Amino acid sequence: MYVVSRQNELGMLRIILEKQYERHSTQLALLARQAHQMPHDRADLEAASAMAAASRLALADIARALHYLEQGRYGTCEVCRCDIPIEQLAHRPSARFCTTCQPEPTAAGLGAAAGAAVAGRMIRMMSWYCSPTARGWVGPSALSDAHAFHRSLPGYAPTPLVPVPELATELGVGRVLVKDESSRLGLPAFKVLGASWACRQVLAQRPDATLVTATDGNHGRAVARMAAHFGVEATVFVPEVMLPQTAARITGEGAKVVWVDGDYDAAVRRAAEYADEQPDRALVQDTAWDGYEQVPAWIVDGYQTLLEEVDAQLKEPPDLVAVPVGVGSLAEAVVRHYRRPDAARPSILSVEPATAACVLASLIADRPVTVSTAATVMAGLNCPTISGSAWPVLRAGCDAAVAVSDDEALRAVDDLGRLGVSSGPSGAATLAGVRAALADPQRRAALHLDHDAVVVLLSTEGHTP
């Protein structure tokens, strides 16, 4: 039987501590930046100060623990000289005593009620970002033949832009319109717009290649569908948290599905490795990193079709466009579209799950941040790392970012369904995000919305039972 040695346990703990040190350092940077955005809100500043103090204490604990590890004297009780249990060290990295020898605490910590109040304030603070300069950013013109290609595909038709006056009344604006992507080229999500154009471009350069991708749902199914359309094979890597029925839909398109023991980022890494192993495989991934930019750029180009349809259907500039965000490729397309030199310049709001808000965290930190993720009903948005190509565009041109809970997303699903729009949680997140933004007077003012404002919600997927 394999037994984990004490040395191995301490080695694994060192890795955990180093990650915790990085996380607390990032949180301090986020708090400092957020505090500058709220200079007149005393309660928020007090909450930020309390959380920053807690992070500094944690950093001191971790730094001391790492120092003891370097000296080889870590994890031994200073009284009885016995090993301190790993579970105790993980809870308190700088522990010097075992549970039996631990002295009585001399001071009480923050009371439960006060702690809950601070936590509540911090949740509100850390779920919002706003940039007053974003609307002034001018990006390059975006030109491609993607829309013409989409028109050539069987079953192409513009998806509806649905007016929902009940939501306009609720939100106190002139008009609310939902771009309903519940049926796009025979699939229940917008992703096929980017996947189809990228697959076409990839296969033009590498005919008959096996298409490889990683997905948390809709992108993988779209790549699988296009592989069948072009008569090639597809292999799709999926994270361990994917629902079996979601994977089954990808298999149903004719693709091979490979499960990965890890999150979305782990699936992307494995897909990239697999594609590199054979010259007859081609990666079609919707997130970019150094050295892999061209295919994600084609995917962003493909998404422009959706926005060109909105322009034609609306016939007037919107005042706010809300976009759901995973790695940020669709949001990149939205910002590029509305920040062209001669384009209308609406406010742009990105919306993410509170459990996977990598774009929000990156905007607050002013640098790309990888976040820890947890299971969410917004499965299509469950991504821990922003796309490398999306980051500079969103940093420059995205007006605001908000994070929403599963409960808020599910309420939006129900409300849209009652109003005649089929939307899954990832698509309905935009309604939840706009609600969270416009219910707060300061946030509403930051988005420059009057009572006659025109709001467009991008509902990027249909409801799937």
C-alpha positions in Angstrom: 0.0 0.0 0.0 1.3 3.5 -0.9 1.8 5.7 2.2 2.3 9.5 1.8 5.4 10.4 3.9 5.6 13.4 6.1 8.2 14.9 3.7 5.8 14.5 0.8 3.0 16.1 2.8 5.1 19.1 3.6 6.2 19.4 0.0 2.5 19.4 -1.1 1.8 22.0 1.6 4.6 24.2 0.3 2.9 24.3 -3.1 -0.4 25.2 -1.5 1.2 27.9 0.6 2.9 29.5 -2.4 -0.4 29.6 -4.3 -2.1 31.1 -1.2 0.6 33.7 -1.0 0.0 34.7 -4.6 -3.8 34.8 -4.0 -3.5 37.1 -1.0 -1.0 39.3 -2.8 -3.5 39.6 -5.6 -6.4 40.4 -3.3 -4.4 43.2 -1.7 -3.8 44.7 -5.1 -7.5 44.4 -5.9 -8.5 46.0 -2.7 -6.1 48.9 -3.2 -7.4 49.6 -6.7 -11.0 49.3 -5.7 -10.5 51.6 -2.7 -9.3 54.3 -5.2 -12.6 54.0 -7.1 -14.7 54.6 -3.9 -12.9 57.5 -2.1 -16.1 58.9 -0.6 -17.8 55.7 0.6 -16.6 55.4 4.2 -18.3 52.1 4.9 -16.7 50.5 1.9 -13.3 51.9 2.8 -13.6 50.5 6.3 -14.6 47.1 4.9 -11.6 47.2 2.5 -9.3 48.1 5.3 -10.5 45.2 7.4 -10.1 42.8 4.5 -6.7 44.2 3.6 -5.6 43.7 7.2 -6.7 40.1 7.2 -4.8 39.5 3.9 -1.7 41.1 5.4 -1.9 38.8 8.4 -2.3 35.8 6.2 0.7 36.9 4.1 2.8 37.2 7.3 1.7 33.7 8.4 2.5 32.2 5.1 5.8 34.0 4.7 6.9 32.8 8.2 5.8 29.2 7.3 7.8 29.3 4.1 10.8 30.6 6.0 10.6 27.7 8.5 10.3 25.3 5.6 13.5 26.6 4.1 15.2 26.1 7.5 13.9 22.6 7.9 12.3 23.3 11.2 8.7 23.6 10.1 5.8 21.6 11.5 7.1 20.5 14.9 5.5 21.6 18.1 7.7 23.8 20.2 6.5 22.2 23.5 6.2 18.5 23.0 8.4 18.2 19.8 5.7 16.1 18.1 4.6 16.6 14.5 1.8 19.2 14.1 -1.0 17.6 12.0 -1.0 18.7 8.3 -4.6 19.7 8.6 -3.8 22.1 11.4 -0.8 23.5 9.4 -3.0 24.0 6.4 -5.5 26.0 8.5 -2.9 28.1 10.3 0.4 28.0 8.3 2.5 29.5 11.0 1.3 27.2 13.8 4.0 26.6 16.4 2.1 24.3 18.7 0.0 21.2 18.3 -3.6 21.2 19.4 -2.8 19.8 22.9 -0.1 22.4 23.6 -1.8 25.4 22.0 -2.0 28.3 24.5 -5.4 29.9 25.2 -6.0 32.9 22.8 -5.5 36.2 24.5 -7.7 38.3 22.3 -11.0 37.9 20.5 -11.2 38.3 16.8 -13.8 40.1 14.8 -17.3 39.3 16.1 -19.5 37.1 13.9 -22.0 39.8 13.1 -19.2 42.4 12.3 -17.4 39.8 10.2 -20.6 39.0 8.2 -21.1 42.7 7.7 -17.6 43.2 6.4 -17.9 40.2 4.2 -21.2 41.5 2.7 -19.6 44.9 2.0 -16.6 43.2 0.3 -18.8 41.0 -1.8 -20.6 44.1 -3.2 -17.3 45.9 -3.7 -15.6 43.0 -5.4 -18.5 42.3 -7.8 -18.3 45.6 -9.7 -15.7 47.5 -11.8 -16.1 50.7 -13.8 -13.8 52.6 -16.2 -14.7 56.3 -16.9 -12.3 56.4 -19.9 -13.5 53.3 -21.8 -16.0 55.0 -24.1 -13.3 57.3 -25.4 -11.0 54.5 -26.6 -10.8 54.1 -30.3 -9.9 50.6 -31.6 -9.0 49.5 -35.2 -11.6 48.8 -37.8 -12.5 45.1 -38.0 -12.9 43.7 -41.5 -13.5 40.1 -42.5 -15.6 38.0 -44.8 -17.2 36.0 -41.9 -20.7 37.4 -42.4 -20.7 36.5 -46.1 -19.5 33.0 -45.2 -22.2 32.6 -42.6 -24.9 33.6 -45.2 -23.6 30.7 -47.4 -24.3 28.1 -44.7 -27.4 25.9 -44.8 -30.1 27.3 -42.5 -28.5 30.7 -41.9 -30.9 33.5 -40.8 -30.4 36.5 -38.5 -31.5 35.6 -35.0 -34.3 37.7 -33.4 -33.8 40.9 -31.5 -36.8 40.7 -29.2 -38.3 43.9 -27.5 -39.3 43.2 -23.9 -41.2 46.3 -22.7 -41.9 44.7 -19.3 -38.2 44.7 -18.6 -37.8 48.3 -19.8 -40.5 49.3 -17.2 -38.7 47.3 -14.5 -35.3 48.7 -15.2 -36.5 52.3 -15.8 -35.2 52.7 -19.3 -36.8 53.4 -22.7 -36.3 50.0 -24.4 -34.9 46.6 -23.6 -34.2 44.2 -26.5 -32.8 40.7 -26.2 -30.7 39.2 -28.9 -32.0 35.7 -28.8 -29.4 33.1 -29.8 -31.4 30.1 -28.8 -31.4 28.8 -32.4 -28.3 29.6 -34.4 -27.5 27.5 -37.5 -29.3 24.6 -36.0 -27.6 24.8 -32.6 -28.8 26.4 -29.3 -26.0 29.0 -28.9 -24.1 31.7 -30.7 -20.7 29.9 -30.5 -21.1 28.3 -33.9 -20.6 31.8 -35.5 -17.0 31.9 -34.3 -16.3 28.1 -34.6 -17.6 27.9 -38.1 -15.5 30.8 -39.5 -12.3 29.5 -37.6 -12.8 25.9 -38.8 -13.2 27.2 -42.4 -10.0 29.2 -42.1 -8.1 26.4 -40.5 -9.1 23.8 -43.0 -8.3 26.2 -45.9 -4.7 26.1 -44.6 -4.7 22.4 -43.4 -7.1 20.4 -45.5 -8.4 17.2 -43.9 -6.9 18.0 -40.4 -8.6 16.5 -37.3 -10.1 19.5 -35.5 -9.2 19.6 -31.8 -10.6 21.8 -29.1 -11.5 22.1 -25.4 -14.8 23.3 -24.2 -17.2 23.9 -21.3 -20.1 23.2 -23.6 -21.3 25.2 -26.6 -17.9 25.8 -28.4 -17.0 22.2 -28.4 -20.4 21.2 -29.8 -20.1 23.9 -32.5 -16.6 22.7 -33.6 -18.0 19.1 -33.7 -20.9 20.2 -35.9 -18.6 22.1 -38.3 -16.2 19.1 -38.5 -19.1 17.0 -39.7 -20.1 19.8 -42.1 -16.6 19.8 -43.6 -16.2 16.0 -43.5 -13.3 15.8 -41.0 -12.9 14.3 -37.5 -13.1 16.2 -34.2 -11.7 15.5 -30.7 -13.1 17.6 -27.9 -11.5 17.8 -24.4 -13.9 18.6 -21.5 -13.3 19.4 -17.8 -14.4 17.0 -15.1 -17.2 19.3 -14.0 -19.1 19.1 -17.3 -22.5 17.5 -17.0 -22.7 14.1 -18.8 -25.7 15.3 -20.9 -23.6 18.2 -22.2 -20.8 15.8 -23.2 -23.4 13.5 -24.8 -24.5 16.3 -27.1 -21.0 16.8 -28.3 -20.6 13.1 -28.9 -23.9 13.2 -30.7 -22.4 15.5 -33.3 -19.9 12.8 -34.2 -16.9 14.0 -32.1 -14.7 12.0 -29.8 -14.9 13.4 -26.2 -12.0 13.2 -23.8 -12.5 13.9 -20.1 -9.8 15.8 -18.3 -9.1 15.6 -14.6 -9.2 19.3 -13.9 -11.0 22.6 -14.9 -11.4 24.4 -18.2 -7.8 25.6 -18.2 -6.6 22.1 -17.7 -8.8 20.9 -20.7 -7.3 23.7 -22.9 -3.8 22.7 -22.0 -4.5 19.0 -22.7 -6.1 19.9 -26.1 -3.2 22.0 -27.1 -0.7 19.2 -26.2 -2.8 16.6 -28.1 -3.0 18.8 -31.2 0.8 19.3 -31.2 1.5 15.6 -31.0 0.6 15.0 -34.6 0.9 17.2 -37.8 -2.6 16.1 -39.0 -4.3 17.7 -36.0 -5.3 21.4 -35.7 -6.4 23.2 -32.6 -9.5 25.4 -32.9 -9.6 27.1 -29.5 -11.5 30.2 -28.5 -8.9 31.6 -26.1 -5.6 33.1 -27.0 -2.1 32.9 -25.4 1.4 33.9 -26.5 2.1 32.1 -29.7 -1.5 31.1 -30.3 -3.4 34.2 -31.5 -4.6 33.7 -35.1 -7.4 31.1 -34.6 -8.9 33.0 -31.6 -8.8 36.1 -33.8 -10.8 34.3 -36.5 -13.3 33.3 -33.8 -13.7 36.9 -32.7 -14.2 37.9 -36.4 -17.0 35.3 -36.6 -18.8 36.8 -33.7 -19.0 40.1 -35.6 -21.9 38.7 -37.6 -24.1 38.8 -34.5 -23.3 42.5 -33.9 -23.8 43.4 -37.5 -27.3 41.8 -37.3 -28.0 43.9 -34.2 -27.1 47.1 -36.1 -29.4 46.2 -38.9 -32.3 45.2 -36.7 -32.0 48.1 -34.2 -31.6 50.9 -36.7 -30.4 53.2 -33.9 -27.4 53.2 -31.6 -27.9 51.4 -28.3 -27.0 53.1 -25.0 -25.9 49.9 -23.2 -24.9 46.5 -24.5 -24.6 43.7 -21.9 -22.4 40.7 -22.8 -21.9 37.4 -20.9 -18.2 36.6 -20.4 -16.2 33.4 -20.1 -12.7 33.9 -21.4 -13.8 37.2 -23.0 -13.8 36.5 -26.7 -17.4 37.6 -27.3 -16.8 40.7 -25.1 -13.7 41.4 -27.2 -15.8 41.3 -30.3 -18.4 43.6 -28.8 -15.7 46.1 -27.7 -14.0 46.0 -31.1 -17.3 46.5 -32.9 -18.5 49.5 -30.8 -15.1 51.2 -30.5 -14.3 51.4 -34.2 -13.4 54.9 -35.4 -16.8 55.8 -36.8 -19.0 53.6 -34.6 -21.7 54.4 -32.1 -20.2 54.3 -28.6 -22.6 52.7 -26.1 -21.6 51.6 -22.7 -20.5 48.0 -22.5 -21.2 45.8 -19.5 -19.5 42.4 -19.1 -21.3 39.9 -16.9 -19.7 36.8 -15.2 -20.5 34.3 -12.5 -19.4 35.3 -9.1 -17.6 32.0 -8.9 -15.6 32.5 -12.1 -15.1 36.2 -12.5 -11.7 36.3 -14.2 -12.3 39.4 -16.3 -13.7 41.4 -13.4 -10.7 40.4 -11.2 -8.3 41.2 -14.0 -9.9 44.6 -14.6 -9.7 45.5 -10.9 -6.1 44.3 -10.6 -5.2 46.0 -13.9 -3.5 42.8 -15.1 -4.6 39.3 -16.2 -5.6 37.3 -13.1 -6.4 33.6 -12.9 -9.2 32.9 -10.4 -10.3 29.8 -8.6 -13.6 28.5 -10.0 -16.4 26.5 -8.6 -19.4 24.7 -10.1 -22.0 27.1 -11.5 -25.3 26.9 -13.4 -23.6 29.4 -15.9 -21.4 26.5 -17.2 -20.6 28.3 -20.4 -19.0 31.1 -18.4 -17.0 28.9 -16.0 -13.5 30.0 -17.1 -10.6 30.9 -14.7 -8.4 32.8 -17.1 -9.1 35.7 -19.6 -8.0 35.2 -23.2 -4.7 36.8 -24.0 -6.1 38.7 -27.0 -9.2 39.8 -25.1 -7.4 41.4 -22.2 -5.9 44.5 -23.8 -9.1 45.2 -25.6 -11.4 44.9 -22.5 -8.9 46.8 -20.4 -9.1 49.7 -22.8 -12.7 49.7 -24.0 -15.0 47.9 -21.6 -17.0 50.4 -19.5 -18.0 48.1 -16.6 -18.0 44.6 -15.3 -20.2 42.8 -12.8 -20.5 39.4 -11.2 -23.8 37.7 -10.5 -24.9 34.7 -8.4 -26.5 31.5 -9.6 -29.7 32.5 -8.0 -29.7 35.8 -9.9 -29.1 34.0 -13.2 -31.8 31.4 -12.6 -34.3 34.1 -11.8 -33.4 35.8 -15.1 -33.9 32.5 -16.9 -37.4 32.1 -15.4 -38.3 35.8 -16.1 -37.1 35.7 -19.7 -39.0 32.4 -20.3 -42.2 33.9 -18.9 -41.7 36.8 -21.3 -41.3 34.5 -24.3 -37.5 34.3 -24.6 -35.7 30.9 -24.3 -32.5 31.5 -22.5 -30.1 29.3 -20.5 -28.2 30.6 -17.4 -25.2 31.8 -19.3 -27.3 33.8 -21.7 -29.7 35.1 -19.1 -26.7 36.3 -17.0 -26.9 39.6 -18.9 -30.3 40.4 -17.5 -29.1 39.5 -14.0 -26.0 41.7 -14.6 -28.1 44.7 -15.8 -30.4 44.3 -12.8 -27.4 44.4 -10.5 -26.0 47.5 -12.2 -29.1 49.6 -12.6 -30.5 48.9 -9.1 -27.5 50.9 -7.7 -27.7 54.6 -8.4 -23.9 55.0 -8.5 -23.5 52.2 -10.9 -26.4 53.4 -13.1 -24.8 56.9 -13.3 -21.5 55.4 -14.2 -23.2 53.8 -17.2 -24.7 57.1 -18.4 -28.2 55.7 -18.7 -31.2 58.0 -18.9 -34.8 57.0 -18.6 -35.1 56.8 -22.4 -32.0 54.6 -22.8 -31.9 51.6 -25.2 -30.5 48.5 -23.6 -29.4 45.4 -25.6 -29.0 42.1 -23.8 -27.0 39.4 -25.6 -28.7 36.1 -24.7 -26.1 33.7 -26.0 -27.8 30.4 -25.5 -31.2 28.8 -25.4 -32.7 27.0 -22.4 -31.8 23.3 -22.5 -33.8 21.0 -20.2 
